[in-house]
């Protein structure tokens, strides 16, 4: 575990004995890199902006206490642009890990009056896996409600060649059609054009297959899953996404979106996700056997 600096921001670098690594900016508690099997698995835009109240385009922004524009707060809430996060602790055993903390203050209470304490951990818990967990402690006397997501940008060769497995038969809200509720057909999902969906009560496990490699995604505590790619037509409207970069990411993330999570006074809530690098042939073989 190493304290370092990248793009003008202090960061923590986690390195596993296998050579896998993760880079987490203290600003926004932002996971910006995960190298597994010698390859970068997360996408960050070449024109991303760092610090200064800006959201970093790519990696894993923490969206809390509001997902997207579903409420009166700034889009995706305020913690993904906060410079008030601090490192609570780091450890090397049993796995390289960093835990960051954010506590309410006068600035947050002007936007969101409820008292809270957030703790966010990132752990390299194996040579081919990484885990994130967001814990919300309600330090107030009234129930605390929020929506949230760990808004992961996976790096892919070409999003048009990617398939997602594990979403067949699910109902989803389609944000490209005014949140109309549709049902996902059975079988692998391919992406063509803009996709912006919230899969309701999604299963814990899904697979993203990109050529010979795949990522297994496990989520815990988050009921929903979000799938997003801006598509070619609308990509020009995102100033911190360079031309053509829309092809090289897919967002698939754990979320509590359709129904707010509510934490009673003095209680806590935790949600997380774990990613594992796997061989695509192995993953597809197990999926075909129903495992």
N, C-alpha and C positions, 0 to 999 in steps of 0.2 A: 504494500500500500504506500503510495507516494503522493505527497502534496506537490502540485505542479501548476503551470499556467499555460493556457492556450487562448489564442485570439483575444488577448488582453484581459482574460478572466481567470481567477483562481479556480483550480480544479483538483480532483482526486483521481489518480490512476490506479486501478486495481489490476494486478497481474497474477494469473494462476500458474502453478508449476508446469502445466502443459504448454504454456505460451499464450493462451487466450488472455484477452485483456478487455477492460472497460474504462471509459473516460466519463467522469461525471463533473459537470460544472456546478460549483456551489450556487452561483446565480441560477435561480429558478429550479434548483435541484434537478438539473437537466442531464439525463443520460444521452451522450452524443456519439458514442462509439462502442461497438461490441465486435471484437475480432475473435473469430472462432474458426478453427481449421485453417488458419492462415489467411482468411478472407474477412473483409469488413461486411457486417450483416445489416448495419443500419445506414439509412440514407440521410445525409445533411446537404442542403442546397449549397452550391458554390457561391451564392450571393446572400447567404444567411447573414442576419444582423445580430450582433452580440452585445448584450447589456443595454444600459440606457433606457430601460423600460420596454424594450422590444422582445417579442417572442422569437426564439431561435427556430428557424424553419428546418425541421427534421429531427432525427433522434427520437426521444420519448418525452415530449412536453407533458407536464402534469396539469390536467384540466380539473380545476376545483375552485369554488364550490358550485360552478355552473358549467354545463357542457354546451358548447356552441352558443347560439343566441337564444337559448331556451330560458329566458328570464331577463331581468333588468340590469344585470351586471355586465361588465365588458365581456366580449366573446371569449368563451372558455375560462372565464373567471380571472382571478388576479394572481394566483400563485406561480403561474408559468412565466411571469414577468417580474417577480419579486426579487429584490436584492437583500431581503431580510433573512433568508435561509442561513443556517449555520451548521457546521459539522458537529454533531452530537458525540459521535465516537466512530472509530475505525477498528478493525480487527483483521488478523491474518489467519487465525485458527478458529474453527476448523476450515473456514474458507475466507478468501479476501472479501471484505464487506465494508461499506460505509453507510452510516445512518445520519440523515440530515433532519433538521427540525425547523419548523416555522410556528411562531406563536402570534396570536392576534395582538394588535396594537392600535393606537389612535387612528392610523392611516387605514388599516383594514376595516375598523369599525365604522368609518365614514361610508364605506361601500356595503359592508356586511356586518350588521350589529352584533351577531352572536360571538361570544368568546369561544376559542378553540385552540387546540395544539395539534399540529400535524407532525408525524414522523414518517420519513420515507427512506427505505433501505434498498440498496442495490448490492447483490451478492453474486460472485462467480462461484456457484455451488457445484461445479464440475468442469471437466475439460471442454465440454461441449454445451454447457447450459449457463443461463443467467436468470436471476429472479429479482423481481421488484415487488415491494409491498408498501402500500400506503395505509397508515393508521390515522384515524381521526378520533381525537379525544374531545368530548364536549365538556368544557370546563365551566359552563354556565349553569343556570338554574332552570332553563327552558329547553324543550327538545330542539335539536339542530337538524335541519333538513338540507340536503344538497344533491346535486348531480355531479358526476365525475367521470373521468376516463384517463387511462395511461396511453396517450395518443401516438402509438408507435408507427414510425416510418421504416418499413423494411426495404433494404436495397435489393433491387431485382435487375436482371439484364434488360428485360423489356416487359412491361406490365401486360402487354397483349398476349404474351406467351405463358403467363402465370395461371395456375389453377388453384382454387381453394377447395378443401375437402372438409366436410363435417357440418355444413350449413343446410343441406337438403331437407326440405319439408318445413323449414322454419318460417314463421311470419316475420316480416320486416317492414319498418317505416322507410319509405323512399323520399328522401329530402329533395330529390330532383323533381318530384311530383307532389309538392305541398304535403309531404308526410303521409301520402296515401299508403294504406297497409296492403301489402302483397304477400304471396307465398312463394318461397324459393323452390324451384323444381328440384327433384332428386338428382343426384349425381354431382360431378365436379362443377364448380362455378368458374367461368371465364369472364374477363373484364374487357368490355368494349365501350369506349366513350366514357363520359363522366359517370361515376358511381359514388353515391353518398347514401348509405343505408345504416339503420340501426336494427340489428337482428335481436328479436325479443326473446328473453329467456333462453339464450344460446347455450349449447352444451359446453362442458368444461374444456374439451379438447377439439382442436382444429389443426389442419396442416396446410401450409403454403408451399406449393411445389413450383420450383423455378429451375427448369432443366434437370440436371443430375442431382441438384441439391434441394433440400426441403427444410423448413422450420416447423417443428411441432410447437404449438402454442397451448399452454394450459392456463386457465384462469381460475381464480378462487375468490369468492365473495362478491364479485361483480356479476350481476345477472345477465347483462346484455353484451353484445359485441358490435363494434362499429367497423364498417368497411368503407374506405374512401380513396378515390383517385380523381383528380380534377379533370382529367381528359385533355385532349389536344385543343379542342375548341375554346375552352375557358381558361387554359393555362396562361395565356398572355395577360390576364387580369391579376396575376399574383406577381408583385414586383420583386419579391425575394425568392423567385424560382426562375433559374436561367432557362433560356430557350432549349427545348428538347428534354429538360430534366423530368418533366411529368412522366416520361416513359420508364424512369429508373426507380420508382418507388411504388409501394402499395401500403396504405395504412390499414392495419387490422389490429384492433385494440379491445381490451377489456373495458367495460363501462357500466355505470349505473345511470341510465339515461332516460328511459321511458317513464319510470316512476322514481321520484326522489328517494334516496335512502334517508332514514330518520334515526338519529342517535339520541336516546334519552339523556337527561342531565346526569353528569358524572359518569357516563358510560362511554364505551369506545366501539369503533367499527374498523375492520381491516379488510382490504381487498388487494389482490395481487395477481401477477402473471409470471409465468416461467417460459422461457424460450429454449429449445434444444435444437442444435444442428443435427440433422439426420440425413441418411442417404435416401434419395427420392425413390429408388426401386424398392428398398426395404419398407419405406413408409407406405407406398402404394400397395405392396404385397400384403402388408398387415391390414390395410383398409379393405382390400378386396376380400379378406377372410373374416371381416367383421370384428377385428380385434381392436 
